[in-house]
Amino acid sequence: MAGQRVQRVAAPLRAQVLEVLRQDILAAEFEPGERLVEARLCARYEVSRTVIREVLRQLESEGLVTTVPNRGPVVTELTAFDAKALFEVRGALEGLAGALFAERATAEQREQLGKVVRRFARTYRKADLAERLAMKDDFYDVLIAGAVNPVIESTLRGIHARVQMLRGLSLQADGRAPETVRELEAIHDAAAVRGDADAAREACERHVRNAAATALRELAARQREDQDTDAG
């Protein structure tokens, strides 16, 4: 399995490896439940065991890696129950964040949200999964900042880290990206343009419900494929 070679540039080596391994996990280069063997990762990314251990600890704190007794670190494997629970909380918090953004965001933050949405709409067809996820992160960075609530910020960022793999499933699904564009445009219109807190809350909750439905459907399909492969 060929990995991306880490470039020796100004950014700290640990940060480079963290980003590359995170993206490899999100792109399904490593399967859910797969062991992350230190020696193989060292060879793949051409770095030391110390760097790999630091990166794995960080990814475990983000929920992408789980340490299993007698097996060591593995790629986190979310069940449908886990995923549904995460989306339920995510929907409630993002709805509240959208409502607060409509009430509290500055003019600059409202304009910035529009720029992110327009960039996503303009480039998503050519963007790969990593680029789409990065643009979604930019969207949430602005939305959360404009909500001006540190409790929402810390809680929602933790949830987003755990659902990153599911967001990847959703954004890669056929037809989902254009729907995402329309949903983000609706959030922008309600929260940033009209400043309608109730409409912003509903638009955010609708976006999460639709993303959840797609991700759970894709997750079930992937699990069926795994079962068929095992049976074969």
C-alpha positions as CSV (number, residue, x, y, z in Angstrom):
1,M,0.0,0.0,0.0
2,A,1.7,3.2,-1.2
3,G,1.3,6.2,1.0
4,Q,1.9,9.9,0.4
5,R,5.5,10.8,1.0
6,V,5.8,13.5,3.7
7,Q,7.6,16.6,2.4
8,R,10.4,18.0,4.5
9,V,9.2,21.6,4.6
10,A,8.9,24.4,7.2
11,A,5.9,22.9,8.9
12,P,6.7,20.7,11.9
13,L,7.2,17.1,10.8
14,R,4.7,15.8,13.3
15,A,2.0,18.2,11.9
16,Q,2.7,17.0,8.3
17,V,2.4,13.3,9.3
18,L,-0.7,14.0,11.3
19,E,-2.4,15.7,8.3
20,V,-1.4,13.0,5.8
21,L,-2.4,10.0,8.0
22,R,-5.7,11.7,8.9
23,Q,-6.5,12.2,5.2
24,D,-5.5,8.6,4.5
25,I,-7.9,7.4,7.1
26,L,-10.7,9.6,5.8
27,A,-10.0,8.5,2.3
28,A,-10.3,4.8,3.4
29,E,-6.7,4.0,2.7
30,F,-7.0,2.2,6.0
31,E,-10.2,0.3,6.7
32,P,-12.3,0.7,9.8
33,G,-11.0,-1.8,12.4
34,E,-7.6,-2.1,10.7
35,R,-4.5,-2.3,12.9
36,L,-2.1,0.6,12.6
37,V,1.2,-1.1,13.0
38,E,4.0,1.3,14.0
39,A,6.7,-0.3,11.9
40,R,4.5,-0.2,8.7
41,L,3.6,3.4,9.3
42,C,7.2,4.4,9.9
43,A,8.1,2.8,6.5
44,R,5.1,4.3,4.7
45,Y,5.7,7.9,5.8
46,E,9.5,7.6,6.3
47,V,9.5,8.9,9.9
48,S,10.5,7.7,13.3
49,R,8.4,5.7,15.8
50,T,8.4,8.7,18.1
51,V,6.6,10.8,15.5
52,I,4.2,8.0,14.7
53,R,3.3,7.5,18.4
54,E,2.7,11.2,18.8
55,V,0.4,11.3,15.8
56,L,-1.5,8.2,16.8
57,R,-2.2,9.8,20.3
58,Q,-3.5,12.9,18.6
59,L,-5.7,10.9,16.2
60,E,-7.0,8.9,19.2
61,S,-8.0,12.2,20.9
62,E,-9.9,13.1,17.7
63,G,-11.8,9.8,17.7
64,L,-10.3,8.5,14.5
65,V,-8.1,5.9,16.2
66,T,-9.0,3.6,19.0
67,T,-6.5,1.6,21.2
68,V,-7.8,-2.0,21.7
69,P,-6.3,-4.2,24.4
70,N,-4.0,-6.8,23.0
71,R,-4.2,-5.3,19.5
72,G,-3.0,-1.8,19.9
73,P,-4.2,1.2,17.8
74,V,-6.8,0.5,15.1
75,V,-8.9,2.7,12.9
76,T,-12.1,3.6,14.8
77,E,-15.0,1.6,13.6
78,L,-18.3,3.4,14.2
79,T,-21.5,1.3,14.4
80,A,-24.8,2.5,13.0
81,F,-25.9,3.2,16.6
82,D,-22.8,5.2,17.3
83,A,-23.3,7.2,14.1
84,K,-26.9,7.9,14.7
85,A,-26.2,9.1,18.3
86,L,-23.4,11.5,17.0
87,F,-25.7,12.9,14.3
88,E,-28.5,13.5,16.8
89,V,-26.2,15.6,19.0
90,R,-24.6,17.3,16.0
91,G,-27.9,18.3,14.6
92,A,-29.0,19.9,17.9
93,L,-25.8,21.8,18.4
94,E,-25.4,23.0,14.8
95,G,-29.0,24.2,14.9
96,L,-28.3,26.2,18.0
97,A,-25.0,27.5,16.4
98,G,-26.9,28.6,13.3
99,A,-29.5,30.4,15.4
100,L,-26.9,32.2,17.5
101,F,-24.9,33.1,14.3
102,A,-28.0,34.8,13.0
103,E,-28.2,36.9,16.2
104,R,-24.6,37.6,17.0
105,A,-22.3,37.4,13.9
106,T,-20.5,40.4,12.8
107,A,-20.9,41.8,9.2
108,E,-17.4,40.5,8.4
109,Q,-18.3,37.0,9.6
110,R,-21.6,37.1,7.6
111,E,-19.6,38.0,4.4
112,Q,-17.0,35.4,5.1
113,L,-19.7,32.7,5.4
114,G,-21.0,33.7,2.0
115,K,-17.5,33.5,0.5
116,V,-17.0,30.0,1.8
117,V,-20.4,28.8,0.5
118,R,-19.7,30.4,-2.9
119,R,-16.3,28.8,-3.1
120,F,-17.8,25.4,-2.3
121,A,-20.5,25.8,-5.0
122,R,-17.9,26.9,-7.5
123,T,-15.3,24.2,-7.0
124,Y,-16.9,21.1,-5.5
125,R,-17.2,19.3,-8.9
126,K,-13.4,19.4,-9.4
127,A,-12.4,19.1,-5.7
128,D,-11.3,15.8,-4.2
129,L,-12.6,14.5,-0.9
130,A,-9.8,16.2,1.1
131,E,-10.6,19.5,-0.5
132,R,-14.4,19.2,0.1
133,L,-13.8,18.3,3.7
134,A,-11.4,21.3,4.1
135,M,-14.1,23.6,2.7
136,K,-16.7,22.2,5.1
137,D,-14.3,22.8,8.0
138,D,-13.9,26.4,6.8
139,F,-17.7,26.7,6.8
140,Y,-18.0,25.4,10.3
141,D,-15.1,27.6,11.6
142,V,-16.9,30.7,10.5
143,L,-20.4,29.5,11.7
144,I,-19.0,28.5,15.2
145,A,-17.0,31.7,15.6
146,G,-20.1,33.8,14.7
147,A,-22.2,31.9,17.3
148,V,-19.9,33.3,20.1
149,N,-20.4,30.4,22.5
150,P,-17.3,28.6,23.7
151,V,-19.2,25.6,25.0
152,I,-20.8,25.0,21.6
153,E,-17.4,25.5,20.0
154,S,-15.5,22.9,22.2
155,T,-18.3,20.3,22.1
156,L,-19.1,20.6,18.4
157,R,-15.4,20.4,17.4
158,G,-15.1,17.2,19.3
159,I,-18.2,15.8,17.6
160,H,-17.0,16.9,14.1
161,A,-13.7,15.1,14.7
162,R,-15.5,11.8,15.4
163,V,-17.9,12.1,12.4
164,Q,-15.1,13.0,9.9
165,M,-15.2,9.5,8.4
166,L,-18.9,9.7,8.1
167,R,-18.8,13.1,6.5
168,G,-16.4,11.5,4.0
169,L,-19.0,8.8,3.2
170,S,-21.7,11.4,2.8
171,L,-19.7,13.8,0.6
172,Q,-18.6,11.0,-1.7
173,A,-22.1,9.6,-2.2
174,D,-23.6,10.1,-5.7
175,G,-25.6,13.3,-5.9
176,R,-24.9,14.4,-2.3
177,A,-22.5,17.2,-3.1
178,P,-25.0,19.3,-5.1
179,E,-27.5,18.8,-2.2
180,T,-24.9,20.0,0.2
181,V,-24.4,23.2,-1.8
182,R,-28.1,23.9,-1.7
183,E,-28.3,23.3,2.0
184,L,-25.3,25.5,2.8
185,E,-26.8,28.2,0.6
186,A,-30.0,28.0,2.6
187,I,-28.1,28.2,5.9
188,H,-26.2,31.3,4.6
189,D,-29.4,32.9,3.4
190,A,-31.2,32.4,6.7
191,A,-28.3,33.1,9.1
192,A,-26.1,35.6,7.3
193,V,-28.4,37.4,4.9
194,R,-31.7,37.6,6.7
195,G,-30.6,37.1,10.3
196,D,-33.5,34.8,10.9
197,A,-32.6,32.7,13.9
198,D,-35.5,30.2,13.6
199,A,-34.9,29.7,9.9
200,A,-31.2,29.3,10.4
201,R,-31.8,26.7,13.1
202,E,-34.1,24.7,10.8
203,A,-31.7,25.0,7.8
204,C,-28.8,23.7,9.9
205,E,-30.8,20.8,11.4
206,R,-32.1,19.9,7.9
207,H,-28.6,19.8,6.6
208,V,-27.5,17.4,9.3
209,R,-30.6,15.2,8.9
210,N,-29.9,14.8,5.2
211,A,-26.1,14.2,5.8
212,A,-27.0,11.6,8.4
213,A,-29.4,9.7,6.1
214,T,-26.8,9.6,3.4
215,A,-23.9,8.6,5.7
216,L,-26.0,5.8,7.4
217,R,-27.1,4.5,4.0
218,E,-23.5,4.4,2.8
219,L,-22.2,2.9,6.0
220,A,-24.8,0.1,5.8
221,A,-23.8,-0.6,2.2
222,R,-20.1,-0.7,3.1
223,Q,-20.8,-3.2,5.9
224,R,-22.8,-5.4,3.6
225,E,-19.9,-5.4,1.1
226,D,-17.6,-6.4,4.0
227,Q,-19.9,-9.2,5.0
228,D,-20.2,-10.5,1.4
229,T,-16.4,-10.4,1.1
230,D,-16.0,-12.3,4.3
231,A,-18.6,-14.9,3.2
232,G,-16.9,-15.3,-0.1
